[in-house]
Amino acid sequence: MSRSRRTVHIPIVQPRGQGALRDAGEDRLIEVYTQLQGFEPQTKEEELQHRAVDAKALDKDWDRVAAPLRKVGLYQAGCAAASAVRKLGIAQPLTALYQRISRLAWIESQRLQPATPQGPSEGRSAELGLALVLLMCASGSRHRQVIATGALGGQPPGTMDDDVEVLPVGSLPEKLRLVATLARHGGLPHFDPKRELLFFTPKTYLEAGQAEDVCGLAEVAQLKDFGVQVVPVARLSEAAAALDARRARHLLPDRLAQLVVVVCCLLAAGGVAWSVLPPAQVPISFLPGGGAALAAEPYQACFTDDGGFYPVPLGRDGIGHDIPIGETLGWRVQIGAPATVASGWLSWGAPKEYFLAQVMLSEHSSAKVMVPTLVGGGPVKVPPGGTWEWGWQLTDREELNRLVLLAQPDRPIDPDALRAALLEQFPEAAGAPNGTGSMDITAAANFVAKQAPGAATFIVQTVERTDRCTP
């Protein structure tokens, strides 16, 4: 039996006084079931049949919940049951987002289906059972099968809340005896032997024009012995309470809406986390300058008369590098790594460009902080994996210098704020006039490098002019 399917068995007996004329085989249980659409897979044939019935119901303005019952003569009873259930209503789960919009989806997604090809002639005794099977399925009641007989009326007298009266039906003692006979001979379907099978009836029945209490019938006690509990009810809400069927279950669209909300919350949380976490490290690597400058390090830029330049390798003093004072130190660096097809969705949210800054720290001269700008204005920006090629004219004095290159995503680097932070930590970065005093450029470079997620440093000594540029 499917997870969402719920079944009602409705006892049918012939009216009194016709026993000699009727076929005893006509006393029987008819079975009607319902289940939520979308909860269980259907065969192609079933899907086509259900679509055809729905299309015809829409064209004929039939109640789509009850439309499949037309072929067994129970359509009017199905309409009465669906109307009563809509009036009674059931509470919706707090997290059922779809049902907040489509408030009757819990019943409109059901279709009452006859399990047997033959049904009774149209009558009202099936109304209570059809209403209960709709409530059981909508709520996901732990009771998956019941027996019921009873008609549904209007608003019960003396009640303020929306409710539906359960009215007496004919031949009730005979229906109890029919169920008892089936139970005695093992002919009563029962899906859960650990739980009593509930048999819902009106509270009273008519006997010789007088209203009699159903609980006074001997058949009620007999059925108890067979595991069938008779539950007389005066109102539909009483039966719903006995079935624990007063709150709707989640529908498939509710689950999908919850999934969308969860995904959105996770994305939002990820965005917040991304904004508060320190940015990922940005790799910066020196590239060869070209020409004779084959090493992956800065170079001396030699300028030509036409405004161009060509790179020349820096001088060497042991393992150190030097450059004539007043000359231009040039560099080519790669910022970050380019996105690849293999990275796929992992590159989602990665920076689209990087903002740059350059800092020159010197032993005696004042520290200089600069953000490179384009000719037309605006900061220089480099895409991931892009190249930044720039140059800086050095001071006209002999001293040790340390170049610090910075890169960060999302926003430009503020040179004034960076210089203020450097001076606060290293007051000597303001410069030492007349060659007095000196700054620890290694400590200062380490401090500056921590101000952005991407940094690269290079040490160079300015020496007395020895022009290495050749025409």
N, C-alpha and C positions, 0 to 999 in steps of 0.2 A: 504494500500500500504506500502511495506517495506521501511525502512529508506534509504537503498542504491539503491533501484530499480529506474531506469529512463526509460522512454518510448518514442519512436518516432512513429508517424503515417505517413505513406507514401501514398499519393493519387495515385491511379492507374486508368487510363482511356484508352479506346481503341483508336488507331490512327485514325485521320480523314479519311473520305472516306469509312469507314467500318461500319458507324452507322446503316445502314439498315440491316446489317448481324449480328451484335453483340447483345448479351444479355445485356440489360441495367443493369442487376444486376452485371455485371462484373466491372462496375465503382464503386470503393469502396476504403476504407482506409485499408491498412494492418498495423498490429501493430508488432513492434519488441521491445524487452526490454533487459536490461542488469543490472546486479548488481554484487557487489564485492563478491567474494567467501569468505566465513567465516564470513560475516557480519550478515547473516540471517540463522536461522535454516532451514534445509531441511528435507523432509520426507525420509524414507529409500529408497523408490522407486526413488525419484528424485536424491538422491545421487548416487544410482547404475547406473541410466541412464547417469548422467553427467560423471561418471568415465568411462563408456563404450565408450562414444563419445570421451573423452580425449585419451583413450588408442588407439582407432582406428585412431584418428588424428595423434598420435605419430607414429603409425605403417605405416600410409600412407603418412607421411610428409605433412599433411595439416596444415593450420594455425589454431591453437586451438581456437583462439578468434572467428573466423568465422565458424568453423566446424559445429555447430548445425544448421546453415542456409542451409546446403546442402539439407535437406529434403523439403524445400520450394522454391528451385531454386534461392536463393540469395547468394550463397557461394562466387561467383566471386565479387559481389558488396561488401560483407563483407570483403573480402581480400583487395580490393582497399581502403575501408574506414579505416581498421586497419593500412595499410601501410601509408596512408596519416596522420593519427593521430600520428603514431610513428615519422614520419618526422617532423611534426609540434612541437611535444613535449610540455610539460607544466612544469612549475617550481615546484620544490619540497619543501615542508615545511622544515624549518631549523632544526626542531627537528625530522624529519622522518628518523631515523637511519637506518632502514632496507632498505629504498629506496635509501640511499646513496650507498649501496652495490649492490642491484638489481634495477638498474635505470629505468627499464621499467616495474616494478612490477605493477604500476598503471593501465597499460592496459593488461598485460599478466594475471592478476588475474580476468579478465572479460570474459564472454561468451555471445555472441549475441544470444538471444533466440527468435524464432518466437512465437507469442501469438496465432496465428491461424494455423490450420493444412494445409491451402492452401495458396500459395503465387503466385506471378506473374511468368511468364517466365523470365529467366535471362535478366536483363536490367540494365542500368547505372543510372537511375533516383533515385535509392534508396541510392546511394553512399553518398551523403551529409548527409542525415538523419542518416545513420548508423554511420558515423564519429561523428556527433554531440552527439548521445546518448552515445557513448564511452567517449567523453570529459565531458559530464554532470555527468556521474557516477563517473569518475575518480576524478573530482573536488568537488563532493558533491554540485553541483550547486543548487541554490534555485529553479530553474526551473526544474520540475520533469517530464514534458511532453511537447513535441513540435510536430509540423507538419513540414515536410521538403520534398523538391524534388530538385534534382540537381545532376549533374555529377561532378566528381573530375578530374582535369587535373594535369599538372606538375607545376613547379616553375613559379609563375606569372612573366611576363616580367617587368623589371625595379625594382625588389625587391632584396635586399641583404640577408635578414634574411630568414631562412627556412620557407616556406609557401606553400600552395597548391591552385591552381586556381579553382574557381567554374565555371563550364561550363553550357551553356543553355541546356535544355532538351525539348523534343517535347510535344505538347499538354498542354502547361502551362496554357493558358486561361481556357481550359476545367477543369484542375485540381483545379483552383481557384473557378470555378463555382460549381464543385462537393463539395468542402468544404463549400461554401456558402449555397448550398442546404441543406446539412446535418445540418449546424448551424441553418438554418431557421426552420427546423423541429425537433430541439432538438436531433438530432442524432449524435452530436459531443461530444465525451468524453472529459471531462474537470475536472481535479481533484481539481483545485483551482479557484473557481469563483471570488475571490478577485484580481486575477492577470490575465492580458490579455494573451491569448494563442498565442504563437509566431509561425508564419508560415514562414520558411526560404525558399527562392527561389534564383535562379541566378538573377543578375541585369537586364539581357536582355533575350528576347526570340525571336525566328525567326518567322517572318510573311512575307510570300511571298518572302522568301530569304533575307529579310532585318532584321537587329537587331533592336528590339524595346524595349523601357524602360518599365519594369514591372510596375513601379509606375503609368504609364499612363493608366492602365487598370481600368475600372469601378468597377470590382470585388474587387479591393483592398479597395476602400472606403466602399463597401457593407460589407465586412468582418469586417471592423473597427466597424461598428454598432453592430455586433454580438459578440464583445469582442475578435476578432482574429486580431492580428497585423501582417501584412505582412512585412518581413524583407529581402529585396533583398541584397545579398552579392556578392562581386567579388572574395573574398579570404576566405579560411577556418578560418584564424585568426580573421577576422571581426565577424564571427558568434560566435567564442569562446569568444570574448570580450563581445558581446551582452548577452551571457549566463553567464558571469562572471565565465568562465571555463578555466582559464589560470594557475591555481595552483592546484596541486594534494592534495587530502585529506590524512589524516593518515590512513594507513592500519592496520589491526589487528596485523601483525608482528611488525609494528612500535610501537604500544601500548605496546606489550610485551617487546620489546627492551627498551622502555622508563622505564617500570617497573623494568627491570633488572638494568638499570643505577641508578634509584632512590634508589633501595635497596642497591646497592653497595655504593652509596654516603652516605646513612644513616649509613651503617656499618662502612665506613671510618670515618664519622663524629663521630660516637659512639666510634671508636677506639681512635680518637684524644682526645675526651672528657675524655675517660677513662684514657688516658696517662697524661692529665693535671690536672684532678681532684685529690684531695687528696685521697689516698687509703682508702677503707672501714676499719672500726675498726675490728681488729682481736681479738676475745675473747680468753683469756688465763685463765684457771681455775686450781687451785691446786687440786690434787687427793690424797687420802690416800696413805701413803708410804707402807703399808702392815705390816704384823706381828702385833706387839703391837701398831704401829703407825696408829691408826684408823681414826684420824682427817684429814680433807682435808687441810693439811698445810705441810710445810717443816718438816724435821725430822733430828735427829742425826744419821749419818751413822757409824756403828761399824764394823770394819774390822776383818776378821778371818785370821788364819795362812795360809790358802790355797788361799788367795787373794780375797775371796768373802767378802760380807758385809751383815749386817742385820739392818733394821731400828729400831730406838728407839725413843719414843716420847720425845719432847723437855721438859726441865724443865719449871716450872711456878713460876713467882714472881708476885702474884696478877693476873692481866689480861695480863701481859707481858710474853714473852717467853725468855728463856736463854739457853745457851750452854756453856760448858767448853771451855776456851780459847785454841786455837790450834786444836780443834776438827773439824770434817768435817760436814758441813751443807748440807744435801741432799734434793732433791725435785723431785716430779713427777707432771707434768702439762700436760693438754690437750690443743693443739693449734688448734684454729678454730673449725669448725663443719664439720663432714663428709657429703659428698654429698649423697642424698637419691633419690630413684626412684621418689618420689613425687615432688622433686624440678625440675625434668625434664630439660627443656630448660632454666629454670631460672638460672641454675648453669653454663650455657655457659659463658666462659670467666672468670670463677672463678679461683683463683690461684691453681696450681697443687702441690705446696710445699711452705714451709715457711723457711726462714733463721733466725738464732737465735743469741742472744748475752746476756751476763750476766754482770751486773755491781754491785760491792759491794761498798757502800758508808759508811764510818766510821767517827765518830766524830773527831778522832785525826789522825788515819792512813791515808795514801794516798788512794785515790779512785782507784779502779782496774776495768779495762774494758777488757773483754775476749770474744772471739768468739770461741765456742767449735769446735774442729776439730776431724775427724775420725782418727783411728790408722794409716791408710794408707795415710793420707793426705786429704785435702778438708774439707769444712765446713759441720757441721752437718745440715741436712735438715729433716723437719718433714712434712708429708702429712696432708691435712686438716683432723682434727679429730684425728690426731696421738698424741702419748705420748712422751714427752721429759723427760728423767730421768737423772739427773746429780748431781754432788756434788762439794763443794768448801771448802777447808781447811781455817779456819778463823785465824785471827791474834792472836799473843801471848800477848794480853793486854786487860785489861778491858775497854770496851767502848760500845757505842750503835752503831749498824750496821743496814743498810737497804739494803736488796737485791732487785734489779730491774731486772726482766727478760723481754727481748724484742723479738718481732717476726715481720717480714715483708716479703711480697711476692716479687717475681721477681728478687731480687738481694741481695747479702750478705751485712751485716752491716759492715761498715768500723770502726774498733775499734780505729784506730788512729784519725780519724776525730771526732768520738764521744768523745774521751778523750780530744781533743783540744777544742771542743765546751764547754765541762764541765768546764775545767780550765779557759776558758775565762769568763764564767759567775760566777764561784766560785773558785777563786784563791786558797782558803784554801783547795781545794780538792787535792792539791799537798802534803798535810800532815803537821802536826804540830809537830816538833821534841820536845823531852823532855816533852811531854804532855802539851805544852802551846797552847792556842787557841783551837778552835773547829769549826766545820762546821755545818751549819743548814742542816742536812741530809734530813729533810722533804721537804724543798724547792728544794734541789738538786735532790731528787728523783722525784719530780713533773716535773722538767725540763727534766730529762733523759727520763721519761715516754712519753714525748711528741715527742721524736725523732723517734718513730716508731709507726705504727698503732696498734700494739698489745703490751700491757705491763701489768705486774703484780708485786706487791711489797710486801715485808714482813719485819717486824722489829724483830730483835733479839739482845739480850744483851749477850756479851761475859763476863763470870764470872771466878773467880779463879777456877782452875781445880778441878772438882769433877767428877771423871770418872763414867758415868752412864752405860757404856757398861759392860755386864756380859758375861763371857765365855760361 
